[in-house]
Amino acid sequence: MIFLTALPMFWIMISASRGGHWGAWMPSSISAFEGTCVSIPCRFDFPDELRPAVVHGVWYFNSPYPKNYPPVVFKSRTQVVHESFQGRSRLLGDLGLRNCTLLLGTLSPELGGKYYFRGDLGGYNQYTFSEHSVLDIINTPNIVVPPEVVAGKEVEISCMVPDNCPELRPELTWLGHEELGEPSVLGRLREEEGTWVQVSLLHFVPTREVNGQRLGCQAAFPNTTLQFEGYASLDVKYPPVIVEMNSSVEAIEGTHVSLVCGADSNPLPLLTWMRDGTVLREAVAESLYLELEEVSPVEDGVYACLAENSYGQENRTVELSVMYAPWKPTVNGTMVAVEGETVSILCSTQSKPDPILTIFKENQILATVIYESELQLELPAVTPEDDGEYLCVAENQYGQKTTVFNVSVEFAPMILLESHCAAARDTMQCLCVVKSNPEPSVAFELPSRNVTVNETEREFVYSERSGLLLTSILTLRGQAQAPPRVICTSRNPYGTKSLELPFQGAHRLMWAKIGPVGAVVAFAILIAIVCYITQTRRKKNVTESPSFSAGDNPHVLYSSDFHISGTPEKYESERRLGSERRLLGLCAEPPELDLSYSHSDLGKRPTKDSYTLTEELAEYAEIRVK
């Protein structure tokens, strides 16, 4: 709206056109409140040569042509007007001075329309001017708001009402402006077409809180009941402000998570959910949800919500913590080491929260850490005892995972003390027990006869490995006056170990094989067999000639030194008779055998007499069979 306090343009045009031609000048539009009045300013002109004695004029409503019989608003000759304008219209101007200003009172809506003026100078000198004024009957003040109101920037809002009724002057009051500031009244201003307005201005700096606020202006006419109010809603533009968002979120693996972001802005913002620069979802809305189904650890992290419009942007983040059980631990480090070296083992896993990590060996805790994802185990100067199976266990409140790994300690062979040789009648066995890693080779050496037997000679050597222990057994058959020396030699890439195997009696070999309980049982069986054979012989009185029936024997290593010359027959008969008599005494009065051995009894070694008796039973059983 442009306000001018100088004379309107049409007055200047009238002054410049005097004495020229037919013409009229009036505002193209004019407004007034219902129930008040309005003064339509009007000027007209005609050629000077006409020089009329009296000038008359007529105002028509909505049509300039008399032949159409338009309603007469005012007529200076007869004062006859249309019934709608009776008592409502009069001429304010002096037609003789070429002033045709019209006053209309007690305005009602049906009076709104076009008004035309016709000059009447007498005779044929009548002229209807095409220029006209459109009257607008209003009921509300006009509140003028700038096209754009931006938060933080000062704005001017005006209330404008027509002031074209000389009889009634409006007074303006602002409504709902208390939080905005005090208004300033500019007063009555003339518009560019000669009409008048009352203007009141309101200056303030808007905020986003006043967006949508209803602001009113009231026009009241003193000494009347006429009051008119107009309202406008403030459309304040402002950048987004995120007002709704999750705080830090914790979720268990496999559950559903919903993240929400809501922003306040005008216009509506573009909301975007992002993670690591990747757009997950976006929409123009007040709020936006991000739904995560069956969350996994890979979705753990920081999520960002960006809200933006043409006036600015804002972003906020939320951290999603996905709780889950430890993953299966991974083990890195030295798994094979030579005796004396340092072994370093790193056990690591991933979980949330961080786990308790523990390394076990044979149910013994070697190292542990709390709420850490890595555990370092140091074994300085490893020994063969460090060889074996280890467990790395990771656990938290959501579960447990275990990884089994092995540490292999390589070392030179060690021949254990249980290695020995033992003989029973014509058989000798040598036991060599070696502890070694890697697996060693084993050889038995008989230095007196310059003979060496290794484990590849399966006819004589049987070997079996269990863990780090290798047991090799050398078996020799034949008769010898004295057992030979046997040296067990074991070697691997880390060294060689030799040991002359100690010799033990035949009873010890038997004891080692069958144990104390087995010896007692065998003893009882032999007594029963001997008794049965003796009783049978007595009944039948059969004289048995000694004979020998050889069974199948495995391959044996023979040496002439193992041959024992034959025993004199007399000595052999006496030895058999003595053994038989002793055993017959047992058959006459069978001993009561206690076969219920306790665990403590199993650890006791038999006495020498029991060994001797067992040997004699074996000899006698062999004699009776022969």
Phi, psi and omega in degrees: 000129179253126179255135178235133175260354178276177179297144178292158185300324185291335175293321178295322180295322179297314182298325182280344186254003182302138177077021184250292189203179177287133178187153179222148179226125180208160178297137180295332177213151180208148183230158180201153178285147177298136179091348178259199179237172178213139176249115180266105181293139184210138173227144178221170182210159178212166180297143183292331185291347180287323177039063180288151177285319181228138178248126176245167179205158181224136173254127177251158180248119173073356177205139183268356188254122181299327183298341177273000181050058177287158176300133179272124179273316179207141178218119186286334183287312190246346184062017179270122182231169177292150185301332180293338185249005180297127180074005183245344186236146172201159183267126178266334183272168177256110183299328179296334177263016177060033177248116184247029182300133184246140176244127176242133182241168180046061185290141175228162186304328183288350178274356179286131180162201184264141179235128181243146177247139178236123178275136182233105181258006180099146180063224180274002181274067176237140186213127176261119183280138179286336178297142181210169180235135180260122181265129179244118179270120185242165179232357182225144173295159180259113177263121183257115179250136178305153180302331181222124176245116185248134179301134178092351179246133183298142183227152177240125178241135183240149173246121184237132176227147178293143179228063185246014177253109182295344184268336182228127180249127182281152172240134187255141177220135178273144179239135177073027183255007189304322182274358186257335181129175182272137180281164174233135183259124179277335180096203186272127182235144178267137178271172188292341179258011176095000176273167183238148177222151170261134185231136172232135184248147177230118179252133176196166175255110185285155173235170181292340180291335183266005177298131181084358180293141181268120182247131184238159176225133182243132174249121181237146180248116183303149178065019175223173174263008184282122176219136182227134183235143175227148183228153176216140177266133181285125177253085184271125178270135179205156182287164182294145171231119181286118185248349181219125178194148178297146166280191180303136186245131173246134181217147178273142181309132178095354180266174181264138180233135178237119177254135182236143176224122178234138183228149176251122179199165175217114004285180180305144182273162167269114181263136182224127171265130181224156172215124181054040177080358180262128180284123179263324179194146177209153179192153173273108186193168176285329179215153183218129180259143173242112183262127179242112181270134176047067184299148178235168181302334181290343179269000175292137178152196184257128178249140183242140174246126180246125176243128183212147168217190186290352183253356178154187180207163175209148177220150177220161182236157175221139181260127176257121178252115179264115181273134182206159180290159180299145170285162178301124184299146172254141184241124178234142178146193183278118179259342178234127182217155177269144180311130180100342178281166177263132180251129179240122182240129177247119177251125183224156179206184179220132179195170175215120358292171180302148188269177165265123180253133181219138175249126181246155165216118182052049177064013177252130180284123178261327180199150178203148174223154182245130176058044173224156184262358180224146177222127181254127177247124178248125176244094181283139177050068184295150177237169178304334179293340178279349178290141175144196186264135180237156177234132171251118185246127176242132182210147168217191186290353182256356177157183184217143176223146183229140173238129178261133177218161183241141172249123181253119179256119180266135184206166180290156182297148173231124178270120186282158186292339179286358176291134182192175172240150178213149182233147175218113184052244186262016181236136175234133177238138178242126182252122179237114182253120186239135173253124187196155173208118005285180184301133184269171167261146183234137177222143177253129182244131173251090188295331182291338181242009177053046181238134176233129180240125178251177188289348178284344179270087189293340180295333186242336186237129174243129182235145178215134181250137176222106183067235179268358184262134174240121180252121178242135181237123175260128181242126178236136179239145181140176181247135179219147178292327180214140181292144180281164173284137179232127179247126177263127180238129180233139181214150171214183184301346185257357177158178181229141179226135179232149180208130172281122187284127178291151182261136176237154181293169182296325181297326180292322178297318179295316180300320180295329183281312189254342178079174185294318182295316179298324180296318180295316180297315179300321179300316180294319180297317180298318179300316181297318181297315182297316180299318181295316182294318182297313181297322179296318180296321180296320182292315185275339182051047181261131178267119182262132175274139181294137177217166182227126177240113184274134176270179177287129180239147176289170179299133180233160176262120182254148176217144182299335180291341181277351181283131177246128183298154185298144180277139178307144185296325181295316180296319181296321180294318180295321180295320178293319181295320179295318180294322181294318181297319180295320182286328177296326176298323178291323180292325180295319180233086184299132179287153175272118184261128175265106182267002181268096180265137172275170178299329180288327179294327183294337181273352182275142179273141179296156179281168181297321181298320181294323175299314183297316181296320179297318178297318180294322177299317180297319180295317183292321178298322179293320180298313185294324178295318178297000000 
